[in-house]
């Protein structure tokens, strides 16, 4: 990969690779730091002077539970609460160093809880929606952490793909700045599970678990900066995206609820 970069084959790099789970990073901080920071710095170094832009996948976790909701980039200091969040924050900082030292153009897209078709749920570090869909389809229990009132700005995958393409093709320079990529609203775990219960009835079995270390209580993005800077807008809102995801899983509704 790096040899190809050095020969100038690519115009833009979409850097999406990472070990993405908060819980895993809490358990394995050394391994995840090596992968998420050291290898990303190596990629940026190989791309230097060879590609016009790197579109980097960052994360809303860098806020660490922002005081102000909806969260605006310029009004909320980063305060990561897990090794994963700190790793994403560190790469954002390094990308601005790359601009000041090398004039290397990197844009950081802070994803808020991405979900959608193709995301599997059969491992301990799966996202909530994919894990719950997997559980319902296979007759397993849906794990609910804490009181279930934690809420997230859930971002359907089509929105993220659109944001990446728009950022890659935008004029000018980003200079390592971050942009929220989300829908601009939030939904609680309890709301989602109640919806699934109404749709699938007794297929939804809940297993209560403690809150996970490093998790924040609420996220909700202000997406105005991305909208004005490169024309981003959410193409698919949460509930439509959830239905598309359920359809992909092929889970049939509980006929007794009709």
Phi, psi and omega per residue, in radians:
X1 nan -0.848 -3.075
X2 -1.164 -0.581 3.099
X3 -1.114 -0.687 3.103
X4 -1.131 -0.696 3.113
X5 -1.051 -0.745 -3.078
X6 -1.155 -0.380 3.124
X7 -1.605 0.057 3.043
X8 1.337 0.494 -3.127
X9 -1.239 -0.563 -3.033
X10 -1.796 2.564 3.043
X11 -1.641 -0.747 -3.121
X12 -2.338 2.443 3.029
X13 -1.902 2.258 2.992
X14 -1.738 1.816 -3.081
X15 -1.608 1.711 -3.110
X16 -1.905 -0.153 -3.016
X17 -1.328 2.403 3.094
X18 -3.068 2.893 2.853
X19 -1.622 1.856 -2.808
X20 -1.644 -0.100 -2.974
X21 -1.604 2.280 3.117
X22 -1.018 -0.880 -3.079
X23 -1.029 -0.710 3.126
X24 -1.141 -0.684 -3.140
X25 -1.180 -0.577 3.081
X26 -1.132 -0.650 -3.124
X27 -1.373 -0.602 -3.058
X28 -2.272 1.208 -3.077
X29 -1.170 -0.592 -3.103
X30 -1.226 -0.843 -3.136
X31 -1.057 -0.819 -3.077
X32 -1.231 -0.552 3.071
X33 -1.144 -0.727 3.119
X34 -1.078 -0.781 -3.100
X35 -1.269 -0.850 -2.970
X36 -1.412 -0.437 3.127
X37 -1.854 -1.051 -3.031
X38 -1.025 -0.801 -3.094
X39 -1.257 -0.524 3.065
X40 -1.210 -0.723 3.079
X41 -1.057 -0.702 3.102
X42 -1.096 -0.705 3.111
X43 -1.123 -0.814 3.121
X44 -1.038 -0.702 -3.129
X45 -1.122 -0.713 3.122
X46 -1.186 -0.555 -3.124
X47 -1.363 -0.313 -3.060
X48 -1.000 2.215 3.139
X49 1.176 0.143 -3.113
X50 -2.111 -0.326 3.075
X51 -2.304 2.717 -3.071
X52 -1.376 -0.481 -3.086
X53 -2.800 2.558 2.951
X54 -1.977 2.186 3.032
X55 -1.711 1.912 -2.983
X56 -1.808 2.326 3.081
X57 -1.394 1.859 3.015
X58 -1.782 -2.807 -2.995
X59 -2.647 2.554 3.040
X60 -1.131 -0.266 -3.130
X61 -1.124 -0.288 3.130
X62 -1.097 -0.426 -3.139
X63 -1.246 -0.538 3.114
X64 1.178 0.541 -3.085
X65 1.549 1.338 -3.045
X66 -1.147 2.549 3.102
X67 -1.210 -0.651 -3.048
X68 -1.796 2.190 3.056
X69 -2.120 2.335 -0.116
X70 -1.081 2.604 -3.035
X71 -1.493 2.134 3.101
X72 -1.833 2.418 -3.060
X73 -0.961 -0.751 -3.014
X74 -1.401 -0.185 -3.055
X75 -1.925 0.017 -3.077
X76 -2.298 2.012 3.107
X77 -1.184 2.471 3.083
X78 -1.164 2.442 -3.109
X79 -2.662 1.165 -3.033
X80 -1.078 2.474 -3.060
X81 -1.958 0.052 -3.134
X82 -2.542 2.814 3.059
X83 -0.986 -0.705 3.118
X84 -1.047 -0.834 -3.139
X85 -1.084 -0.741 3.115
X86 -1.112 -0.674 3.126
X87 -1.087 -0.758 3.103
X88 -1.146 -0.694 3.111
X89 -1.105 -0.739 -3.130
X90 -1.099 -0.681 3.121
X91 -1.179 -0.641 3.031
X92 -1.033 -0.794 3.129
X93 -1.072 -0.760 -3.113
X94 -1.150 -0.600 -3.133
X95 -1.132 -0.555 3.065
X96 -1.274 -0.594 3.020
X97 -1.073 -0.730 3.134
X98 -1.043 -0.640 3.105
X99 -1.190 -0.803 -3.069
X100 -1.225 -0.599 -3.116
X101 -1.519 -0.705 -2.956
X102 -2.118 -0.036 -3.002
X103 0.957 0.669 3.071
X104 -1.554 2.173 -3.018
X105 -1.600 1.960 3.108
X106 -2.196 2.366 3.055
X107 -2.038 2.328 -3.110
X108 -1.833 2.037 3.116
X109 -1.745 1.979 -3.125
X110 -1.498 1.693 -3.129
X111 -1.269 2.456 3.037
X112 -1.916 1.771 2.950
X113 0.830 1.278 -3.110
X114 -1.321 2.415 3.082
X115 -2.592 2.915 3.076
X116 2.617 -3.100 3.117
X117 -1.000 2.577 3.131
X118 1.554 -0.088 -3.133
X119 -1.733 1.945 -3.044
X120 -1.479 2.767 -3.022
X121 -2.219 0.414 -3.024
X122 -1.801 0.606 3.050
X123 -2.492 2.829 -3.039
X124 -1.138 -0.247 -3.047
X125 -1.952 0.316 3.098
X126 -1.216 2.731 3.053
X127 -1.246 2.837 -3.008
X128 -1.050 -0.857 -3.054
X129 -1.136 -0.787 3.122
X130 -1.128 -0.660 3.113
X131 -1.132 -0.748 -3.139
X132 -1.193 -0.713 3.099
X133 -1.088 -0.730 3.099
X134 -1.084 -0.754 -3.126
X135 -1.120 -0.788 -3.130
X136 -1.111 -0.739 -3.115
X137 -1.154 -0.544 -3.035
X138 -1.886 0.220 3.084
X139 1.206 0.529 -3.116
X140 -1.844 3.079 3.141
X141 -1.534 2.491 3.046
X142 -1.562 2.091 -3.124
X143 -1.374 2.252 3.098
X144 -2.059 1.999 -3.099
X145 -1.474 2.334 3.076
X146 1.118 -2.517 -3.088
X147 -1.506 -0.081 3.117
X148 1.395 -0.006 -3.113
X149 -1.511 -0.085 3.052
X150 -1.077 2.451 -3.072
X151 -2.205 2.663 -3.073
X152 -2.393 2.583 2.952
X153 -1.481 1.660 -3.037
X154 -1.442 2.257 -3.030
X155 -2.062 1.968 3.138
X156 -1.138 2.559 -2.980
X157 -1.010 -0.611 3.136
X158 -1.047 -0.586 3.115
X159 -1.146 -0.703 -3.133
X160 -1.180 -0.761 3.104
X161 -1.040 -0.799 3.117
X162 -1.051 -0.754 3.138
X163 -1.074 -0.716 3.134
X164 -1.097 -0.781 -3.121
X165 -1.161 -0.752 3.118
X166 -1.083 -0.767 3.140
X167 -1.153 -0.655 3.135
X168 -1.125 -0.617 -3.040
X169 -1.676 -0.026 -3.076
X170 -1.189 2.597 3.082
X171 -1.362 2.873 3.072
X172 1.390 -2.706 -3.096
X173 -2.284 2.554 3.095
X174 -1.689 -0.487 3.004
X175 1.021 0.577 3.061
X176 1.443 0.176 -3.099
X177 -1.350 2.700 -3.136
X178 -1.762 2.665 3.130
X179 -2.449 2.296 3.062
X180 -1.231 2.337 3.057
X181 -2.158 1.913 -3.040
X182 -2.890 -2.847 3.096
X183 -1.831 -0.339 -3.133
X184 1.542 0.243 3.038
X185 -2.404 -3.099 -3.141
X186 -2.576 2.677 -3.092
X187 -2.388 2.397 -3.114
X188 -1.492 2.771 3.070
X189 -1.051 -0.685 3.123
X190 -1.096 -0.694 3.111
X191 -1.084 -0.746 -3.132
X192 -1.154 -0.804 -3.123
X193 -1.159 -0.631 3.082
X194 -1.117 -0.686 3.081
X195 -1.101 -0.764 3.128
X196 -1.132 -0.639 3.092
X197 -1.111 -0.745 3.120
X198 -1.112 -0.592 -3.070
X199 -1.456 -0.659 -3.001
X200 -2.046 -0.013 3.037
X201 1.006 -2.256 -3.056
X202 -1.225 -0.119 3.060
X203 -1.174 -0.384 -3.120
X204 -1.632 1.896 3.124
X205 -2.015 2.233 -3.015
X206 -1.745 2.349 2.999
X207 -2.070 2.037 -3.102
X208 -1.418 2.488 -3.122
X209 -2.462 2.789 3.098
X210 -1.149 2.800 3.020
X211 -1.062 2.551 -3.100
X212 -1.484 2.357 3.082
X213 -1.033 2.402 3.089
X214 1.569 -0.190 3.134
X215 -1.362 2.564 3.034
X216 -1.702 2.834 -3.043
X217 -1.426 -0.766 -3.057
X218 -2.445 2.536 2.962
X219 -2.377 2.457 3.018
X220 -2.786 2.232 -3.005
X221 -1.695 2.532 2.800
X222 -1.611 2.025 -3.040
X223 -1.806 0.235 -3.050
X224 -1.138 -0.564 -3.114
X225 -1.127 -0.793 3.103
X226 -1.177 -0.597 3.140
X227 -1.134 -0.778 -3.096
X228 -1.402 -0.490 -3.053
X229 -1.415 -0.708 -3.131
X230 -2.508 0.368 2.959
X231 1.371 0.357 3.122
X232 -1.201 2.480 2.915
X233 -2.665 2.546 3.131
X234 -1.197 2.156 -3.134
X235 -1.443 -0.526 -3.083
X236 -2.296 2.089 3.099
X237 -1.368 2.970 -2.942
X238 -1.015 -0.940 -2.994
X239 -1.163 -0.612 3.024
X240 -1.118 -0.749 3.118
X241 -1.116 -0.643 3.103
X242 -1.110 -0.741 3.109
X243 -1.105 -0.708 3.090
X244 -1.091 -0.663 -3.140
X245 -1.205 -0.763 3.099
X246 -1.057 -0.729 3.109
X247 -1.052 -0.721 3.129
X248 -1.106 -0.651 3.120
X249 -1.240 -0.359 3.128
X250 1.268 0.514 3.134
X251 -1.465 2.263 -3.111
X252 -1.584 2.400 3.111
X253 -1.089 2.760 3.076
X254 -1.362 1.952 -3.065
X255 -1.120 -0.413 -3.107
X256 -1.205 -0.305 -3.134
X257 -1.467 -0.117 -3.075
X258 -1.507 nan nan
